[in-house]
């Protein structure tokens, strides 16, 4: 029950992160253009790089709960793999299945 609100907050942060980057980049870029340190093409080039970086960060943040579940599942599989079997596969005693190789062709 507690997991759903945490995922919702994570997705909200990931989706809003992009808009925070837009505001920051354009306001700082506008001040750089006004002071003459950069022209608009350079500001826009930097903005595109920051935009793609923020999208990839947002995608990875929203996938963190899935990563944690996969990590826990991998640990359980490794634990089962390393566990010693209670049945000895090399023991000759016990019941053995009888197999008949009967094949009917019609």
N, C-alpha and C positions, 0 to 999 in steps of 0.2 A: 504494500500500500504506500510505503514511503518512497519507493523507487520512481513512481510516475511523476510526482512533483519535482524531483531532482532532475529527471530527464527533461521536463518542461522548462525548467530554469536554464539548463544547459543549452537547449535549442534556442531559447529567447536571447541568451547572451550571444550565441553564435550568429543569429540573424541580425541583431542590433549592432554587432561589432563592425559590420560593413558600413553602416550609416555613420557611426562615430568616426571612422577613418575618412569618410567623404567630407565631413564637416571640418575635421582637422586639416586635411590636405588642402582643401580649397581656401580656407581662411589663411593658413600660413602661406600658401602659394600666391594668394592675392597680395599679401604684404610684401612678398619678395618681388612681385611684378611692379608694385608701386614704388619700391625703393630702387628698382633698376638692376637688381642682382641677378635676376633670371628673366627670360622672356616666356611668353605663354606656352610655346611648344615644349620647352624644357619642363615647365611645371606639369603640363599634361602628360608627358612621358613618365615622370616620377609618379604621378597620380595613378597611371595604369599599372605600374609595377606594384605599388602599394595596394591597389585594388585587388589584383590577382593574389597577392600574398595573404591579404585578409580573408579572401574567399577560401583559400586552402586551409588557413588556420581555423576558420569557422566550421568547415567540414570535418576537420580532425577532432575538434572539441565536441561536436555533436555525436561523433562515433565513439567517444570514450566509454560509455556504458557497455556497448557491444564488445569493445576490446577487453574490458574487465571480465565479462562473461566468458569470452573465448579463452582468456588466460586461466580462469578457474576450471574450465572444462579440460584444457590441456593438462593441467596439474592432476586432475582426477584420472585421466587416461594414463598418464605416466605412473601414477600410484598403482593402478590396476595392473599395468604391464610388469612392474617390478615385484608385485606380490607373488609369493610362492604358492603354487597350486596345492590344494588339499588332496587331489587325486594324482596318484603316481601313474603316468602314462606307460611306463615300462614294466608294470606289474603284470605277470602272466595269469594270476588268479582272478576269479570272478566270472560273471556271465559274458558270453561272447555272442554277438548277433550272428544269425545264420542268413547268409545272402545266397539267393538263387538267381542265377543269370538266365532267366527265361524271357525270351523275346518272341512275341507272336506277330507274324506278318500277315496282313490280309490283302 
